[in-house]
Amino acid sequence: MWCSRMALRRLQKIAVTPLNITGGLTSNIQREMSTLPRVYVTRQIPPEGLKILRESGQVQFELWNSDDIPVPRKELLQKVKGVDGLLCTLTEKIDAELLDAAGPNLKVLSTMSVGFDHLSLDELKKRGIRIGYTPEVLTDAVAELTVALLLATSRRLIEATHEAKTGGWGTWRTLWLCGYELANSTVGILGLGRIGVAIAERLAPFKVKKFIYTDVAPRPELASAINAEYVSFDELAKQSDFLAVCCALTPETKEICNKNLFSKMKKTSIFINTSRGGVVNQEDLYEALSTGQIAGAGLDVTVPEPLPTNHPLFTLKNCVILPHIASASYTTRDAMSSLAANNLLLGLRGQPMIKELKL
């Protein structure tokens, strides 16, 4: 497992060896550049990744020069025509329409994300396009944010801040803004992978009594690192005081967190999702929260993103919603962009990527 800070240093060193352009004449350099693979970058990615692309001398790339607004679909379909490589983020839908627009030259796709539900894998496989992605480097940041969100939700920090700012802070009261603590609790993990393990490692010092998990099958090697017990989906719901969702979004996990799950959870339980919004049925979650079926929920991901400000979940005091910032640390985002850039360059050279999604 890579620490994001160590990974960034390693990726800066890996940065593919720059192309040696000889001759010294501008016209020669221009001719050399014109024969380089063409790449489109769909977002102004963090500086380390752009630096690797620029200094490699191995590609000519064009960039959608904004981090605030995603490239419009119409513009994207125009810009990808004839490219050899594409570096994208999770906001771009890579489907048959886009791949048809790109044409047969496209050989490598590098996504600056660990998730790949924005990619049409069948279409990419059919066309023989290699895929790079960025797992592991964001494990620490996501785990930290998950713990922060869990504590903010369970100890009602957002409510408390609002009360302090708006005059609700009066005399001391015995049960005002009381929440739920981790000590002697059972923490459940839905989908035990690197991030689930990292979350448990950070929660253990809070004197958690027991870790339980469910997955498509037992994962004894990972579970042994945190002394976690494999249980059924129903038992996960029934036993968990805190339930952290860490599974990938697949056809099997789409809206797996629904009224069937919430109806089995304790009234004092806290639900946390930092995976993908699509694994939750938000209408069922609203019902569970508004009727007191569960105590609270913390979400870093929703459907859609951004979630409309008039969405019913925003009306609930016991629902904390963040704007998909789990990996948002400077170190991690630079490491992600560096890995995405290296994956792209290595793929275009026909070499093994550092992190390749095998289809």
N, C-alpha and C positions, 0 to 999 in steps of 0.2 A: 504494500500500500504506500502510495506516495504522499508525503506531506506537501501541501501546495507551495510552501516557500522553498523547500528542497527541490521540488519538481521544476519550479521556475528557473532556478540556477542551472539545473541539469539541461533543461530545454534550450536555455540561452547558449549553452555549450554545444548542444547537438546541432543547433541551427545549421542547416545543410550548407556545405562548403560553397562559397561564392564561385560563380562562373568566371573563368579567366579570359577576359577579352583583350586580345593583343592587337597591336598595330598602331594604336595611338591616334589614328585619324578619326575625326567625327563621322565621316561618311561610312567608314568601316564599322564603327560602333553602331551606327544607325542600322546598317544592314544586318549586323549580328542581332540587334534587338528585335528587328522585324521578323526574324525567324523563331523567336522564342515562343513558347506556349502562351496562349492568351487565357487570362484568368479574370473572372468577375467576383468582386467581394461585395456582398449585399448589405454591409453595414460598416460604419467606422468602428472597427474593432479596437480593443485596447492596444496601446503603442508597441508593446513588445512583439506582437504578432505582425504588425505592419512593418516594423523594423526588420524582422527576419525576411519578409517577402522582398522589401526594397534592397536589402544588402546582399541577397542571394545572387542577384544577377541572372536568375534562371527563368524568370517569367516577366511578361509585360502584363500589368494588371490595372484594371479600372475599378473604382471604388464608389459606392453610394456614400457620399461624404456627410452622413448624418447619423448620430446615435439617438436622436430624439424621435425621429419619424422613420418608420420602416419604408423601404423602397416600394413605391406603388406597384401593384401587380402588372399594369400595362407597361410600365417602364422596365420592370424586371424581365418580362417576356421579350422585350426588344434587346436588352443588354446582354442576354445570355446567348444570342445567336452566334454560332460558330466558336464558342469558347471551348478550350481544352479542359479547364478546371473551374470549379465553382466553390467558393467558401461562403457558407451561409450561417444563419443563426436559427433558433427555433421559431422565429416569427414568419419565416418563409415556407410556404407549402410547396414541397418538391414533388410534383405529380406528373402524370402523363402529358398534360398540356405543356408544362414547362420543359420537360425533357424533349418533347417534339420540337418546341421552339428552339432549344439549344442545338439540336441536330447531332449527327454522328461523331463529331469531333470530341464531344464531352466524354472524358474517360475517368475523371476523378471528382468526387464530391467530398468536401470536408466540412462537417458541421461543428460549430463551436457550441456543443451541448453534449450532455451525457444521454439525454433522452432522444429518441428518434421517431416519435409518433407523428412528426411533421413530414416524414419521408415516406414515399410510396415504395416500399422495399421490393415488392414484386416487379414494379416497372424498372427499378434500378438494376435488379438482378437480370431481367430479360435483356437489358441493353448492355450488360457486362460492365457496368460502371462501379468502380471501387468506392468504398465509403470509409472515411476517417471520422472519428468522433472523440470526445474528450472526457472519458470516465476517470475516476480515481483522483484527479487533481482537485476536484471540488468537494471531496468527501468531508474534509475538516470543516470547511465553511458551512456546508449544508447541515452537518451535525450540530455545530454551534448555534446556528439560527433556529434549528428545531428545538433545542433546549431553551433558548431565549423565548421562543413563541409559547412553548409549553408553560414556562413559568409566568409569562405575562398573562396568559389565559387563566391558569389555575389560581394565581394570586391576585387576579383582577386589577392589574397595574394600569391598564388603559382607563378603566372606570375611575380608579383612584386619582390618576392625574387630572382627569376631567373635573372631578369633585373639588380638588385642590384649587384649580384655576377658576372655577365658576362660583365659588362661595358655598359649596356644599360641605366644606370642612368646618364643622361646628364643634360641639363638645365631644369628648371621648365617649364612645358607645361600645358596649360589650360585644356585639355581633356585626357591627357595621363593616362592610367590605371584607368579610371573612371569606377565605378560599380554601383550597385543598393542598396539602403538603405531600411531598414525595416520600418522606420517611415512612418505612413499614408498608409501602404500597406495592401493588403489582403493576408492572409496566408491560404492555403488550405491543408487539411489533408485527405489523402486517407486511410481509415481504422482507425476509432477512438477507440482506446483502452487505456490502462494505459500509454503506451509510447507516443501516440499522445497527450494525455492530458498533460503529463510532458513536452513535447516539447513546447506546447502552453504556459504553465505557465512560462517557461524560456524566451520565445519570447515576452510576454506581456510587460515587462518593456522597450522594444525597441519602444514603442508607435505604435504598430501594430493597424491599424484602425479596422480590422475585421477578425475574424476566421470563416472559413466555412469548412464543411466536408461532405464526403459521405461514406456510408457503405451499407451493405445488407439491413439495416433498420435503422430508426432514433434511436439514443441512447441518449434520453433526459437527463438521470441522469448524464452521463459523460459530455455531451455537456454543461449542466448548470454550471459546474465547471469552464469552460473557456468562457462562453457566446458565444458558437459557433452555427452557423446556419446550419441546414441540407439542402443540395442542391443535385440536380441530378449530375450524373457523368459528363455530358456535361457542366453544369454550373460551376462545380469545375474547369474544364479545362479553361473555358472562363474567369472566374473572378480572378483566383489566380495569384498573382505576384510571390509568392513562393509556390511551391507544394511539400509537404513532404509525401512520401509513407511510410505507417506504417502497411500495411495489411499483413496477413499471406499468404504464398504460398499454394494455393489450385488449384484443376482443374479449378475452376471458375475464379481465379485471374491470372492464368498463362498467361504471356505476355499481361496483361490488359493495360499496358502502352505501346502503340504502336502508329503508325502514326495517328490513329483515335483520340487519345488523344492529341498528339503533334501538330496536324494541327489546333486544336481549341485553343491552348494556345497563350498567348501574345508573341510578338517578344522580349519583355523585361523580360519574366518570367524565373525563376530559378527552375530547377527540382532537387529534392534531394531524394535519395533512400538509406535507412539504414535497409530495411526489408529483402528481399531475392532477389537475382539477377534474378530469374526466372519470376518475375512479369513484367520484362521489355523486350521488343523486342529490342535488342541492335543494330541491323541493322537500325531499324526505328529511334532510338535515335541518331545514328551517322548521319543519313540523316538530322534530325531536327537541330542538332548542326552545322553541316558543311555548311548548307544552310542559317543559320540565322533564322530559323523558331522559335527557342527559344534562349535565351541569354546564358544559361549555364546549366551545370549539375554537381552534386556532387554525387558520388557513393561510398558506402562502401562495396557493394556486387555486384558480377558479375556472369556470366556464361561463361566459367567454373571459378573455383577458384583453383589456381591463374589464372588470366587472362594472356594469352600469351603476352609477351612484344612487339610483333609485331602486336598486335590488333589495328585496325584503331582508336579506341577511344583514345589510347595513343598519337596519333598524333595531337590531338586537344587541343589548348590552353584553350578553354572554357569548358573543361571537367576535373574535379578533381577526381582522383580515389585513394581510400585508400584500404589497404589489409584486409578488414573485421575486423576492430578493435573497433567496437562500444562498446563492453562490456569490453574492455581491460584496466581496472584499477585494481590495485592489490587488493583493497578491494572487488570489485565485483567478480573477478575471484575466490578469496578465498571463498566468500559467495556461489557462484555457485557450487564449488567443495564440500563444506560442506553440502549443501542441497542435492546434488546428492548422497553423501555417506550416509547421514541419510535416504533418501528415500529408498536406496538399503537395508540397514540394517532392517528398519521397515518392508519393503515388505517381506523380507526373514523370518521375525518372524511372518508373517501373520497379522500384525497390519496396521492400516491406515497410509499411507504415508503423509508427510507434504504437498507435492504437487504431486497429482496423476492425470494422464490423463485418464479420464473415457471413455471407448470405448462402 
